[in-house]
């Protein structure tokens, strides 16, 4: 005997008759299913509803996020039909298929699925929320990309030139446009920050950077690479006849109603031209300082620095550490009617109202230094320079800071201490650096633990040894990690958060810089009471369960190696301080070159947009 959902809920005392009447009335107006209506009205939770259906229908309740779904089984049901029936093929058990449904009581849907699928089916009840998330994860554009690539390869081979004069309606144009659209859509669905197109002798490699890690797709149709590159060059306003030199450009695309800015960089390689595209989602807006992950204590100090009328503030870190994101967050707070702000960028990434943004153009000799000279004659209050690349730009920026302007800029170094030393190394006079420089922020990105599959983590002996060197009390701390689930693609991580260190100049540091004494500067920086190295900041995130010990150790090791190399390669004797304490014996690789008396030589990695 079939029983209606509403009556079933009343029988199990999950709702009363009055609530059922209210829900039915709302359902008639909205047109939604009764279950969704009850959840929307907060009369029952989704979990309560799923457990009731599972018990009543005698079908298993499965959490998709925790279940290792078979991607090959998913393909047995096309996306259109999966969404129509609110279903997903979870697994192929040999003699039958396990199908998850948000409404297993829909007999018509069950019958249609039985007829469409090649094997008998076993029904399980699943969360509709998790179901839709799974659609985005599994029904990616991989198959579509492969199909369009094959279609394009059939129309275009190495013996022919790609038709440059072919109109928008041309077959080749249509095929390559469809292929690129699928590549961009797939990247946006995966929340990728970059797309790499890399031609090789026998294949085309397409890679996406997701949460700092590259994921790749191999396309055997290697001959379509030239058509793809050509199309991208046309989109981004590059010279299509120039294949011997690197080029940079930008384009704007629209994906699922979202405007995406694409920064395009081409480079000649052995098998053609490699293309890297950085995706900037303009619809997301600019992150505030707090949203970057900057701790409240650092935000408070940094905001005080931003209110100063003059001086230079540097944001430092390697490529992909989020320097530009921090600068834009700073500008958004400084953007007031009473302040004249001019930026010099390469390229301009986000367009801000009220701010005069200038893009450098090396083709016409419009360089950072040249624009910066003009900028100082434009009566600015605040100047943002995209990057300090050479001695001339550094000196102009420092003199601008000295003559009553607040100057913000970036520098590619590993930590805050080495940044000031780098300015001296670039040829800037010590007295000028000491007089102008006010503060340095060093930053990195660490991956966040997935909040859906977080579990306790037992600290390894190597990690415990490292933690003891920091004099940190970890006796009562339970560290976390992600065990891996569907939500995080079984990586254990989902998203990233910034790790920061802030070094404010003191009298002792300024005196050392004036004397070009880098050792004294480093020592003065390390003993500064408010200075906390990146290692300590990253460890704090691990203590709070935001990231894992493995992420912290990985970045500490990376920075230790980079600093060791920098010290070895430096040409000026005693110009770089001894940041790392030498160890009599090399320990495990995870600890290599990462130990310091106070860990001041450690820097960890926010995603820079350079």
QUIWOVEN-V408281 format. One line per field, one symbol per residue. phi: phi as a letter, one per 30 degrees, with the letter a starting at -180 (. if undefined). psi: psi as a letter, one per 30 degrees, with the letter a starting at -180 (. if undefined). burial: b if it has 9 or more other C-alpha atoms within 8 Angstrom, else e. A space follows every 50 residues. Layout:
phi=???
psi=???
burial=???
//
This chain:
phi=.dcddddddddchdbcddddddddddddddidddeddddddidbcddddd dddddddhbdcbcedccddddddeddbeeeddddchbaddaccjcacdcc bdbdddddddddddddddbecccbcbddddddddeddcddcedddddddd dddddbbddcddddcdddddddddddddddddddddddddhdcbbccbdb dbacccbbcchicdbbbccdddddeddddedddddcicdddccccdbbab bbbbbhicdcdcccbcbdbeckbdbbbccbddddicddddddjddedded dddddddddajccccbldeicjdddddddddddddbedcccbcbbbcdcb ccdicdcccdbddcicceddddddedcchdcbbcceadcbdddedddddd ddcjcdccabbcbdadddddddddddjddedddddcdcabccbbccdddd ddbdbdbdddddddddddddhcdcdcccdbacdjbddchicibbibbdcb bbccdceddddddechcdddddddddcddcdbdeedddddddddidbcde dddddddddeddddddddddccdidcdddcddcdbddeedcehccbebid dcbcc.ddcc
psi=kkkleeeeeeeggflleeeeeeeeeeeeefglleeeeeeeggelleeeee eeeeeefhlkkkjeffkjkjeeeeffjleeeeeeghlkjeljgdflkjkk kfiffjeeeeeeeeeekfllkkkkklkeeeeeeeeeeehageeeeeeeee eeeefklfflkkjegklffleeeeeeeeeeeeeeeeeeefhkflkkjjkl eglkkkkkjkhfkkklkkjfifffeeeeeeeeeeeghljffjffkklkal lkljjhfkkkkjkkkkkklegbkkkkkkkjjffflkkleeffgkkeeeee eeeeeffkfllkkkklllkgggeeeeeeeeeeffilffkjkkkjljlkek kklfkjkkkljfeghileeeeeeeefgghlekkkkekjfleeeeeeeeee efggkjkkllkileleefeeeeeeefgkkeeeeefekelkkkllklkkkk ffgklkkkkleeeeeeeeffhkjgegkjlllkfkaeeghgffkjllkkkl kkjkkleeeeeeeeghjeeeeeeeeegkefkjleeeeeeeeeefgellee eeeeeeeeeeeeeeeeeefkfkkgfkljfkjkkekkalffgkggkleggf gkkl.ljlg.
burial=eeeeeeebbbeeeebeeebbeebbebbeeeeeebeebbbeeebbeeeebb bebbeeeebebbbbbbbebbeebbeebeeeebbeebbbbbbbeeebbbbb bbebeeeeebeeebeebeebbebbbbbbebbebbbbbeebbeebbbebbb bbbeebbeeeeeeeebeeeeebbbbbbbbbebbbbbbbbeebbbbbbbbb eebbbbbbbbbeeeeeeebebbbbbbbbbbbbbbbbbbeeeeeeebebbb beeebeebbbbbbbbbbbeeebbbbbbbbbbbeeebbbbbebbbeeebbe ebeebbeeebbbbbbbbbbbbbbbbbbbbbebeebeeebbbbbbbeebee eeeebebbbbbeeeebbbbebbbebbeeebbbbbbbebeebebbbbbbbb bbebbbbbbbbebbbbbbbbbbbbeeebebbbbbebbbbbbbbbbbbbbb eebbeeeeeeebbbebbbbbeeeeeeeebbbbbbbbbbebbbbbbbbbbb bbbebeeebbbbbbeebbbbbbebbbeeeebbbbbbbbbebbbebbbbbe bbbbbbbbbbbbbbeeeeebeeeebbeeebeeeeeeeeeebbbbbbbebb bbbbbbbbbe
//
